[in-house]
């Protein structure tokens, strides 16, 4: 099997829900959360210098809630939801236009106050400077998928647009949505739907700001479930190649829109990163919490660690790939060999 693993970076702080991105110069920037703070740091070695520690009373964490991070050029954008004081029920963004040296004040993204109380959102940027965030929205009687765009590195956000409303009422109420850009700056949003008792994954695409395609189901199987699995999957793209991963019952799958699904194995919390010559996937084994990573097409996945939570794959513009997760000793970041 091809060697997958490169240098490991870690630090002992008990931050939760780490998310990562690559800066243009190849350094890694990680966002994570503690009870009342959002923390952002650049990792260029085993020591983690703090760039930002933002007060966010009762920061929403756990079950894929927590800060999200994206990088477009020199801009770093971080989104988060709090549950107390001025942050309650809203989605907020902070940004840096100088690779983390200085930061903006928090800007509210949702234009209807209090409509993002679940704290579940996705975030992505592209090489052209576009940034999009999507979230579970409660401005109406049902849970829907809504979005907002930024053209200036997260300083200002567009009028919100609805991505999808389920004809059955709610989308899945506690599964996070995910979003990515392809090579033509089309945004692809993936979420878990709720239609007639089925909790399957769907995708919609926007070629223009706020103009969303008809939602399409991903994969061939169906998951009848009268509950929310709190596991929303992930999506990534290189050029026109869009790949999503998700859980159905006890198994995890990978799929391209309108293509057959590929079963990866038993597990949960799958994540994906697509680069020029590879599709990387990672997930947790349900029975023991082991973290597995695989380059699709290889014979078998590789065990990264025996105990992990909240894994996230992320990539850089030069084709770099890394994996971050929460381990027993704290946040860890692993660069993957190309």
C-alpha positions as CSV (number, residue, x, y, z in Angstrom):
1,X,0.0,0.0,0.0
2,X,1.2,3.5,-0.8
3,X,2.6,5.3,2.2
4,X,-0.1,7.7,3.4
5,X,1.2,9.4,6.5
6,X,3.6,12.3,7.0
7,X,4.5,14.5,9.9
8,X,2.1,14.7,12.8
9,X,1.3,18.0,14.6
10,X,-0.5,18.0,17.9
11,X,-1.1,20.1,21.0
12,X,-2.7,19.4,24.4
13,X,-5.3,22.1,24.6
14,X,-8.7,20.5,25.0
15,X,-10.3,22.3,22.0
16,X,-13.3,20.6,20.3
17,X,-14.5,20.3,16.7
18,X,-11.2,21.2,15.0
19,X,-11.5,22.3,11.3
20,X,-8.5,23.1,9.1
21,X,-7.4,25.0,5.9
22,X,-4.2,25.7,4.1
23,X,-2.8,29.2,3.7
24,X,-1.3,30.1,0.3
25,X,2.2,29.6,1.6
26,X,1.4,26.0,2.7
27,X,1.0,26.6,6.4
28,X,-2.1,25.1,8.1
29,X,-4.6,27.2,10.0
30,X,-7.0,25.5,12.4
31,X,-10.2,26.7,14.1
32,X,-11.6,25.0,17.1
33,X,-13.7,25.8,20.2
34,X,-13.9,25.6,23.9
35,X,-16.9,26.3,26.1
36,X,-16.9,30.1,25.6
37,X,-14.2,30.8,23.0
38,X,-13.4,30.3,19.3
39,X,-9.7,29.6,18.9
40,X,-7.8,30.0,15.6
41,X,-4.1,29.1,15.2
42,X,-1.5,28.6,12.5
43,X,0.4,25.3,12.7
44,X,3.9,25.4,11.1
45,X,5.4,23.0,13.7
46,X,4.5,21.2,16.9
47,X,3.9,24.4,18.8
48,X,0.6,26.1,18.4
49,X,0.7,30.0,18.5
50,X,-2.7,31.5,19.2
51,X,-3.9,33.9,16.5
52,X,-7.4,34.5,17.9
53,X,-9.3,33.7,21.0
54,X,-12.8,35.2,20.5
55,X,-15.3,35.3,23.3
56,X,-18.4,33.4,22.3
57,X,-20.6,32.6,25.3
58,X,-21.9,29.0,25.3
59,X,-20.3,28.3,21.9
60,X,-22.3,25.6,20.2
61,X,-20.1,22.5,20.1
62,X,-20.5,18.7,19.7
63,X,-22.1,16.4,17.1
64,X,-20.4,18.4,14.2
65,X,-21.3,21.8,15.6
66,X,-18.5,24.2,16.1
67,X,-16.5,26.8,14.2
68,X,-15.9,26.4,10.4
69,X,-12.9,27.8,8.6
70,X,-12.1,28.6,4.9
71,X,-9.2,30.4,3.2
72,X,-9.4,32.5,0.0
73,X,-6.0,34.0,-0.9
74,X,-4.9,36.1,2.0
75,X,-8.3,36.0,3.6
76,X,-9.3,33.7,6.5
77,X,-13.0,33.3,7.3
78,X,-14.4,31.7,10.4
79,X,-18.0,31.1,11.2
80,X,-19.6,30.0,14.5
81,X,-22.8,30.0,16.5
82,X,-23.2,30.8,20.2
83,X,-26.1,30.1,22.5
84,X,-25.9,33.1,25.0
85,X,-25.9,36.9,25.1
86,X,-25.7,38.6,21.7
87,X,-24.7,35.4,19.8
88,X,-27.8,33.4,20.6
89,X,-29.5,31.9,17.6
90,X,-27.4,33.5,15.0
91,X,-24.5,32.6,12.6
92,X,-21.5,34.8,13.0
93,X,-18.4,35.4,10.9
94,X,-15.0,36.9,11.7
95,X,-12.3,37.4,9.1
96,X,-8.6,38.2,8.6
97,X,-7.3,39.9,5.5
98,X,-3.6,39.4,6.4
99,X,-3.2,35.7,7.1
100,X,-4.3,36.0,10.7
101,X,-2.3,39.0,11.9
102,X,-5.5,41.1,12.5
103,X,-9.1,40.2,12.8
104,X,-12.5,41.8,12.2
105,X,-15.3,42.2,14.7
106,X,-18.0,39.5,14.4
107,X,-20.5,40.1,11.6
108,X,-24.0,38.4,11.7
109,X,-24.5,36.4,8.5
110,X,-28.2,35.5,8.8
111,X,-30.5,38.5,7.9
112,X,-33.4,37.1,10.0
113,X,-32.4,37.4,13.7
114,X,-32.4,34.1,15.7
115,X,-33.0,31.8,12.7
116,X,-29.9,29.6,13.2
117,X,-30.4,28.1,16.6
118,X,-29.1,24.6,15.7
119,X,-25.6,25.9,15.2
120,X,-25.0,23.6,12.3
121,X,-23.4,25.2,9.2
122,X,-20.9,24.6,6.4
123,X,-18.3,27.0,4.9
124,X,-16.2,27.1,1.7
125,X,-14.1,29.5,-0.3
126,X,-12.6,29.3,-3.8
127,X,-9.5,30.6,-5.6
128,X,-11.5,33.6,-7.0
129,X,-12.3,35.0,-3.6
130,X,-15.9,33.7,-3.3
131,X,-17.0,32.4,0.1
132,X,-20.3,30.7,0.9
133,X,-21.8,29.5,4.2
134,X,-24.9,27.3,4.5
135,X,-26.9,26.4,7.6
136,X,-30.0,24.9,9.1
137,X,-32.5,27.7,9.2
138,X,-35.6,28.2,11.3
139,X,-37.0,31.5,10.0
140,X,-40.2,29.7,9.0
141,X,-42.2,26.9,10.6
142,X,-39.8,24.2,9.3
143,X,-36.1,23.4,9.2
144,X,-34.7,24.5,5.8
145,X,-31.3,24.9,4.2
146,X,-30.3,28.6,3.6
147,X,-27.1,30.3,2.3
148,X,-25.2,33.6,2.1
149,X,-22.2,34.6,0.0
150,X,-19.3,37.0,0.6
151,X,-17.2,38.5,-2.2
152,X,-14.7,40.4,0.0
153,X,-13.2,37.8,2.3
154,X,-16.0,37.5,4.8
155,X,-16.3,41.2,5.7
156,X,-19.8,41.5,4.1
157,X,-22.5,39.0,3.4
158,X,-25.3,38.8,0.8
159,X,-29.0,38.7,1.3
160,X,-29.8,35.2,2.4
161,X,-31.2,32.7,-0.1
162,X,-33.0,29.5,0.5
163,X,-31.2,26.4,-0.9
164,X,-34.0,23.9,-0.2
165,X,-37.3,23.3,1.7
166,X,-38.5,19.8,2.1
167,X,-42.1,19.1,0.8
168,X,-42.5,16.8,3.8
169,X,-41.8,19.7,6.3
170,X,-38.3,19.6,7.8
171,X,-35.0,18.6,6.4
172,X,-33.1,16.3,8.9
173,X,-33.2,18.5,12.0
174,X,-29.7,17.9,13.5
175,X,-27.4,16.9,10.6
176,X,-25.0,19.5,9.5
177,X,-25.0,20.7,5.8
178,X,-21.7,20.8,3.8
179,X,-20.6,22.9,0.9
180,X,-17.7,23.1,-1.6
181,X,-16.8,25.0,-4.8
182,X,-15.8,23.3,-8.0
183,X,-13.3,24.7,-10.6
184,X,-15.9,27.0,-12.2
185,X,-16.9,28.5,-8.8
186,X,-20.2,26.5,-8.8
187,X,-21.2,25.9,-5.2
188,X,-22.4,22.3,-4.3
189,X,-24.4,21.9,-1.0
190,X,-25.0,18.4,0.5
191,X,-27.5,17.8,3.3
192,X,-29.5,15.0,4.9
193,X,-33.2,15.3,3.8
194,X,-36.3,14.0,5.5
195,X,-38.9,12.8,2.9
196,X,-41.7,10.4,3.8
197,X,-39.7,9.0,6.6
198,X,-36.5,8.5,4.7
199,X,-33.2,10.2,5.8
200,X,-31.2,10.3,2.6
201,X,-28.5,12.7,1.3
202,X,-29.3,15.3,-1.3
203,X,-27.3,17.8,-3.3
204,X,-28.1,21.2,-5.0
205,X,-25.8,23.4,-7.1
206,X,-25.6,27.1,-7.6
207,X,-24.0,28.6,-10.8
208,X,-24.9,32.1,-9.7
209,X,-25.2,33.6,-6.3
210,X,-28.5,32.4,-4.8
211,X,-29.7,30.5,-7.9
212,X,-30.1,26.9,-6.8
213,X,-30.7,23.8,-8.9
214,X,-33.4,21.2,-8.2
215,X,-32.2,19.0,-5.4
216,X,-31.1,15.5,-6.4
217,X,-30.8,12.4,-4.2
218,X,-27.3,10.9,-3.8
219,X,-26.7,7.2,-4.0
220,X,-29.0,4.3,-4.7
221,X,-30.1,3.1,-1.2
222,X,-32.6,4.6,1.2
223,X,-32.6,4.9,5.0
224,X,-36.0,4.8,6.6
225,X,-35.5,6.3,10.1
226,X,-37.8,8.0,12.5
227,X,-35.0,10.0,14.1
228,X,-32.0,12.2,13.3
229,X,-28.6,10.4,13.1
230,X,-26.7,13.7,13.7
231,X,-24.2,12.8,10.9
232,X,-24.4,15.0,7.8
233,X,-21.5,13.8,5.7
234,X,-19.1,16.0,3.6
235,X,-18.5,17.1,0.0
236,X,-15.3,18.2,-1.9
237,X,-14.3,18.9,-5.5
238,X,-11.4,19.3,-7.8
239,X,-12.2,20.9,-11.2
240,X,-15.5,19.4,-12.2
241,X,-15.1,16.2,-10.0
242,X,-17.5,16.5,-7.0
243,X,-17.5,13.7,-4.4
244,X,-19.7,13.4,-1.3
245,X,-19.5,10.9,1.6
246,X,-22.1,10.1,4.1
247,X,-23.4,7.4,6.5
248,X,-26.5,5.2,5.9
249,X,-27.4,2.9,8.7
250,X,-24.1,1.3,9.9
251,X,-22.2,1.9,6.6
252,X,-20.4,4.9,5.0
253,X,-20.5,5.6,1.3
254,X,-18.9,7.8,-1.3
255,X,-20.7,9.0,-4.4
256,X,-20.5,11.4,-7.3
257,X,-23.8,13.1,-8.3
258,X,-25.8,10.9,-10.7
259,X,-23.3,8.1,-10.2
260,X,-23.3,4.8,-8.4
261,X,-22.3,4.8,-4.7
262,X,-19.2,3.1,-3.3
263,X,-19.4,1.4,0.1
264,X,-16.4,2.3,2.3
265,X,-17.1,0.2,5.4
266,X,-18.8,0.3,8.7
267,X,-18.6,3.6,10.4
268,X,-19.7,7.2,10.9
269,X,-18.5,10.8,10.6
270,X,-17.1,10.4,7.1
271,X,-15.1,13.2,5.5
272,X,-13.5,13.8,2.0
273,X,-10.9,15.8,0.2
274,X,-10.6,15.7,-3.7
275,X,-7.3,16.8,-5.3
276,X,-5.9,16.4,-8.8
277,X,-4.8,12.8,-8.6
278,X,-6.7,11.4,-5.6
279,X,-9.9,11.2,-3.6
280,X,-9.1,10.9,0.1
281,X,-11.7,9.7,2.6
282,X,-11.6,9.2,6.3
283,X,-14.2,8.0,8.9
284,X,-14.6,6.5,12.3
285,X,-15.3,2.9,13.0
286,X,-18.5,2.8,15.0
287,X,-17.6,-0.1,17.2
288,X,-14.4,1.2,18.6
289,X,-13.8,4.8,17.5
290,X,-10.7,4.0,15.4
291,X,-9.9,6.6,12.7
292,X,-9.4,5.2,9.2
293,X,-8.1,7.0,6.1
294,X,-8.0,5.8,2.6
295,X,-7.1,7.0,-0.9
296,X,-9.9,5.6,-3.1
297,X,-8.6,2.9,-5.3
298,X,-6.2,1.5,-2.7
299,X,-6.9,-2.0,-1.4
300,X,-7.7,-1.1,2.2
301,X,-7.8,1.8,4.6
302,X,-5.1,2.7,7.0
303,X,-5.6,3.1,10.8
304,X,-4.5,6.6,11.9
305,X,-5.3,6.3,15.6
306,X,-7.2,4.0,17.9
307,X,-9.4,6.7,19.4
308,X,-10.7,9.9,17.7
309,X,-13.7,12.1,17.2
310,X,-14.8,14.7,14.7
311,X,-12.3,14.0,11.9
312,X,-12.1,16.5,9.0
313,X,-10.0,16.3,5.8
314,X,-9.0,19.5,4.1
315,X,-6.8,20.5,1.2
316,X,-4.7,23.3,-0.2
317,X,-4.5,25.0,-3.6
318,X,-1.2,23.2,-4.4
319,X,-2.8,19.8,-3.8
320,X,-1.8,19.3,-0.2
321,X,-4.1,17.2,2.0
322,X,-4.3,17.0,5.8
323,X,-6.5,15.5,8.4
324,X,-7.5,17.0,11.8
325,X,-9.4,15.4,14.7
326,X,-10.0,15.5,18.4
327,X,-8.0,12.9,20.2
328,X,-7.7,11.9,23.9
329,X,-4.7,14.2,24.3
330,X,-6.1,17.1,22.3
331,X,-6.3,18.4,18.8
332,X,-4.2,16.7,16.2
333,X,-3.3,17.5,12.6
334,X,-1.8,15.0,10.2
335,X,-0.4,15.9,6.8
336,X,-1.0,13.2,4.2
337,X,1.6,12.2,1.6
338,X,0.5,13.1,-2.0
